[in-house]
Amino acid sequence: MGHTKETCYKIVGYPPNYFKNRSNSSVNNVDGPSEPNHTHNSTLTIAQCQQLIQYLTTQLTTTPSTPSTDDIATNVIGNILKSILPINSYQWIIDSGATSHICCYKSLYDSYVPMNNSHVLLPNSFKVKVEGIGSIKLTQDIFLHNVLYIPSFRFNLLSLFTLIQQNQFRFIMQPNFFILQDLKSQKTIGTAKSRHGLLVFDFYKHSLPSVNFNSCNSVTYDVWHRRLGHLSVPVYNLLTAKTSLTVVDKNHHCSICPLSKQQRLPFISKNSFSPHCFDIIHADVWGPFHFPTCDGFRYFLTLVDDKSRFTWVYLLKNKSDCIVLIPKFF
């Protein structure tokens, strides 16, 4: 027999340094250089990143979750996604399933209130700590309220349901892009493009120097009235509600507006009537008509009195019949 029960290592145990000696011998039997290949590309593909995210989510779901584990999972998944889809601070991802807006950049907040012992439940059953809440002004038309500040996030999430409900917007889906439109003015607020299966909105903040902006606006109402092409007061008030223009001067009088906006200058009426009937008679002959009447008339003569405006109409077969009919009228 090969070995007995007393000498079987699986029963009586392995001697010291048994596995170490076997690993060394196996290493020595490897053909070729044992140095690692440094030229191999370690960049993960999109498919590999998605598999890694799915594996981390599965492993963390089966184990008891702690706040540190949640933060680590959020950071790992966020960093992997950010390597695939670079997102800047002015870019927001549309989320149709989110109940609140989430921002990871504190510098974007116009008003901010810190929060303690507050968490957000993610779809993977993890809880992420919320550091604060506030308001963010994305554009002149979009002002977000109750935006949660979560620094562990790597993206800005825009809740589609909350955005449409609070601002009265309409979300139109097109084959290649998506439009956010105002319901009242039908104005296009912004457009979103699909990037790796995500809807990304770009909200750029164009800031002008405050000194130049204030000096440009520190002019009188007459200057603004001329700059804007002699706008009427109701239209000027609409612009004032949107921008910081000068208030309308009630004592302002523009000498150009009455002359340029009126249709025609006044004129003296030349309409005069004769003092007595039959002083002036207006006569007119019309014809010939393409189809004569049953009696063969193709013309008609119209006589109008200048004083009473009374009208006589005579049917004629020939235009030359006027020579005979007009003397008989008088």
C-alpha positions in Angstrom: 0.0 0.0 0.0 1.1 3.6 -0.5 0.8 4.8 3.1 -0.9 3.7 6.2 -3.5 5.4 8.5 -0.8 6.4 11.0 1.2 8.3 8.3 -1.7 10.0 6.5 -1.3 13.7 6.8 -5.0 14.4 6.3 -5.8 12.3 9.5 -2.8 13.0 11.8 -2.1 16.5 10.5 0.5 18.2 8.2 4.1 18.8 9.4 5.5 22.3 9.8 6.5 24.3 6.7 4.7 21.7 4.5 2.8 24.1 2.4 5.6 26.6 2.3 8.0 24.1 0.8 5.4 23.0 -1.8 4.7 26.5 -2.9 8.4 27.2 -3.4 8.7 24.0 -5.4 5.7 24.9 -7.6 7.2 28.4 -8.2 10.4 26.9 -9.3 8.7 24.7 -11.8 7.1 27.7 -13.6 8.6 28.3 -17.0 9.5 31.8 -18.1 10.1 35.0 -16.1 8.0 35.6 -13.0 8.1 39.3 -13.1 4.7 41.1 -13.6 3.9 42.6 -17.0 3.9 46.4 -16.4 2.8 47.1 -19.9 -0.7 45.7 -19.3 -3.4 48.3 -19.5 -5.3 48.4 -16.1 -8.1 50.7 -17.3 -11.5 49.1 -16.8 -14.0 49.0 -19.6 -17.6 50.1 -19.3 -18.8 46.5 -19.1 -16.2 45.7 -16.4 -17.3 48.7 -14.4 -20.9 47.6 -14.5 -20.0 44.1 -13.4 -18.0 45.5 -10.5 -20.8 47.7 -9.4 -23.3 44.8 -9.5 -20.9 42.6 -7.5 -20.3 45.3 -4.8 -24.0 45.9 -4.5 -24.7 42.2 -4.1 -22.0 41.7 -1.5 -23.0 44.7 0.5 -26.6 43.7 0.5 -26.0 40.3 2.0 -23.9 41.7 4.9 -25.1 43.9 7.8 -24.8 47.6 6.7 -23.1 50.2 8.8 -22.8 54.0 8.1 -19.1 53.5 7.2 -19.9 50.7 4.8 -22.6 52.7 3.2 -20.3 55.7 2.6 -17.6 53.4 1.2 -20.1 51.7 -1.2 -21.4 55.1 -2.3 -17.9 56.5 -2.9 -16.7 53.4 -4.8 -19.7 53.2 -7.1 -19.7 57.0 -7.6 -16.0 57.0 -8.5 -16.5 54.2 -11.0 -19.4 55.9 -12.6 -17.5 59.2 -12.7 -14.6 57.6 -14.6 -17.1 56.5 -17.2 -19.2 59.7 -17.3 -17.3 62.9 -16.2 -19.8 65.3 -14.6 -19.1 68.9 -13.7 -20.8 71.1 -11.1 -23.1 72.7 -13.6 -24.4 69.4 -15.0 -27.4 67.6 -13.4 -28.7 64.1 -14.1 -32.5 63.8 -14.4 -33.9 61.1 -12.1 -37.5 60.2 -12.5 -37.6 58.1 -9.4 -36.0 60.5 -6.9 -38.3 62.4 -4.5 -35.8 65.2 -3.8 -33.1 67.1 -5.5 -29.5 66.1 -4.4 -26.4 68.2 -4.8 -22.8 67.3 -4.0 -21.3 70.8 -4.4 -21.8 73.2 -1.5 -20.6 76.2 -3.5 -23.8 76.1 -5.6 -26.2 76.8 -2.7 -27.6 80.3 -2.5 -29.1 79.5 1.0 -28.0 76.6 3.2 -29.0 75.1 6.6 -27.0 72.3 8.2 -28.7 69.1 9.3 -27.9 66.4 11.9 -28.9 62.8 12.1 -30.6 62.8 8.6 -30.2 60.1 6.0 -31.4 59.3 2.6 -32.5 55.7 1.7 -31.1 54.6 -1.7 -32.7 52.0 -4.0 -30.0 49.5 -2.9 -31.3 49.7 0.8 -28.3 51.8 1.9 -28.6 55.0 4.0 -26.4 58.0 3.1 -25.9 60.9 5.5 -27.4 64.3 4.6 -25.2 67.2 5.7 -27.6 70.0 5.0 -30.5 71.4 2.9 -30.9 74.7 0.9 -31.9 76.5 -2.3 -30.1 76.7 -5.6 -30.7 79.1 -8.5 -29.8 77.2 -11.6 -31.0 79.8 -14.2 -33.3 82.8 -14.3 -36.2 80.5 -14.7 -35.3 77.5 -12.5 -35.0 78.0 -8.7 -34.7 74.7 -6.7 -35.9 74.5 -3.1 -35.2 71.9 -0.4 -32.1 70.6 -2.2 -30.3 68.0 -0.1 -26.5 68.3 0.3 -24.8 64.9 0.3 -21.0 65.3 -0.2 -20.5 61.6 -0.6 -22.4 61.7 -3.9 -20.5 62.2 -7.1 -23.4 63.6 -9.1 -26.1 66.2 -8.9 -29.5 64.6 -9.2 -32.5 66.5 -10.4 -35.9 65.1 -9.3 -38.1 65.2 -12.4 -41.4 65.0 -10.5 -40.4 67.7 -8.0 -39.1 70.0 -10.8 -42.3 69.8 -12.9 -44.6 70.1 -9.9 -43.0 73.2 -8.3 -42.2 75.1 -11.5 -45.1 74.2 -13.8 -42.8 72.8 -16.5 -43.4 70.3 -19.2 -40.9 67.6 -20.1 -41.0 66.7 -23.8 -39.2 63.5 -25.0 -37.8 63.6 -28.5 -35.8 60.8 -30.3 -32.4 62.4 -29.8 -32.9 64.9 -27.0 -35.3 66.0 -24.3 -36.9 69.5 -23.8 -37.9 71.2 -20.6 -40.6 73.8 -21.5 -42.6 76.4 -19.5 -46.3 75.7 -19.6 -47.3 79.4 -19.6 -44.9 81.1 -22.0 -44.1 78.0 -24.0 -40.4 79.0 -23.6 -37.7 76.3 -23.8 -35.9 76.2 -20.4 -33.3 73.7 -21.4 -32.5 70.6 -23.3 -31.1 67.3 -22.0 -29.0 64.8 -23.9 -28.6 61.1 -23.4 -25.1 60.0 -22.2 -24.5 56.4 -21.4 -28.2 55.9 -20.7 -28.5 58.9 -18.4 -30.3 62.2 -19.1 -27.8 65.1 -18.4 -28.8 68.8 -18.2 -26.2 71.5 -18.6 -26.9 74.7 -16.6 -24.1 77.2 -17.2 -23.8 80.1 -14.9 -22.7 83.2 -16.9 -21.6 85.8 -14.4 -21.0 89.4 -15.3 -18.9 91.8 -13.3 -21.1 93.5 -10.8 -19.4 96.9 -11.3 -20.1 97.1 -15.0 -23.6 95.7 -14.6 -24.5 98.3 -12.0 -23.0 101.2 -13.9 -25.0 100.1 -17.0 -28.2 100.1 -15.1 -27.7 103.3 -13.2 -29.4 105.4 -15.9 -32.7 107.3 -16.0 -35.9 105.9 -17.4 -35.6 108.2 -20.5 -32.3 106.4 -21.4 -33.9 103.0 -21.1 -36.9 104.1 -23.0 -34.7 105.2 -25.9 -32.4 102.1 -25.7 -35.3 99.7 -25.9 -36.8 101.3 -29.0 -39.5 103.5 -27.3 -41.3 100.7 -25.5 -44.7 101.3 -24.1 -45.2 101.4 -20.3 -46.9 98.0 -19.9 -44.2 96.2 -21.9 -41.5 98.0 -19.9 -43.0 96.9 -16.7 -42.8 93.3 -17.8 -39.1 93.7 -18.3 -38.7 95.4 -15.0 -40.2 92.4 -13.2 -37.5 90.1 -14.8 -34.5 92.5 -14.6 -33.3 95.3 -12.5 -34.3 98.3 -14.7 -35.1 101.8 -13.6 -38.7 102.4 -12.4 -41.1 104.1 -14.8 -41.1 107.9 -14.4 -44.7 109.0 -14.4 -43.8 112.6 -15.4 -41.8 111.4 -18.4 -43.0 112.7 -21.8 -41.5 111.5 -25.1 -42.1 113.8 -28.1 -41.1 111.0 -30.6 -43.7 108.4 -29.6 -46.9 110.3 -30.6 -45.4 111.2 -34.0 -44.0 107.8 -34.8 -46.9 105.6 -33.6 -49.9 107.5 -35.0 -51.3 106.2 -38.2 -51.8 109.6 -40.0 -51.8 113.3 -39.3 -55.2 115.1 -38.8 -56.7 116.8 -41.9 -59.6 119.0 -42.6 -62.6 117.2 -44.0 -63.5 118.2 -47.6 -66.9 116.5 -47.6 -69.6 119.1 -48.5 -73.1 118.7 -49.7 -75.3 120.9 -51.9 -77.8 123.0 -50.1 -80.8 121.9 -52.1 -82.0 118.7 -53.8 -81.3 118.2 -57.5 -78.6 120.9 -57.4 -76.0 118.2 -58.1 -76.7 114.7 -59.6 -73.9 112.0 -59.7 -74.3 109.6 -62.6 -72.5 106.4 -63.4 -72.8 103.7 -66.1 -71.9 100.1 -65.4 -71.4 97.3 -68.0 -71.5 95.4 -70.1 -72.3 92.2 -68.1 -71.3 88.8 -69.6 -74.8 87.4 -69.4 -77.8 89.7 -70.3 -81.1 89.7 -68.5 -84.2 88.0 -69.8 -85.2 91.3 -71.5 -81.7 91.7 -73.0 -80.3 94.4 -70.7 -76.5 94.5 -70.3 -75.9 97.9 -68.7 -77.4 99.9 -65.8 -77.3 103.6 -65.1 -77.0 104.9 -61.5 -78.2 108.5 -60.5 -77.5 109.8 -57.0 -78.7 113.1 -55.6 -76.0 114.9 -53.7 -78.2 116.4 -51.0 -80.5 113.5 -50.1 -78.4 110.6 -51.4 -81.4 109.2 -53.0 -80.5 106.7 -55.8 -82.2 105.8 -59.1 -81.2 102.8 -61.2 -82.1 102.3 -64.9 -81.4 99.2 -67.0 -79.9 99.8 -70.5 -79.5 97.5 -73.5 -76.8 99.8 -75.0 -74.6 102.4 -73.4 -75.8 105.0 -76.0 -79.3 104.8 -74.4 -78.0 107.3 -71.7 -78.3 110.2 -74.2 -82.1 109.6 -74.4 -82.7 108.6 -70.7 -80.8 111.4 -68.9 -82.8 114.3 -70.5 -86.1 112.5 -69.7 -85.0 112.2 -66.0 -84.8 116.0 -65.7 
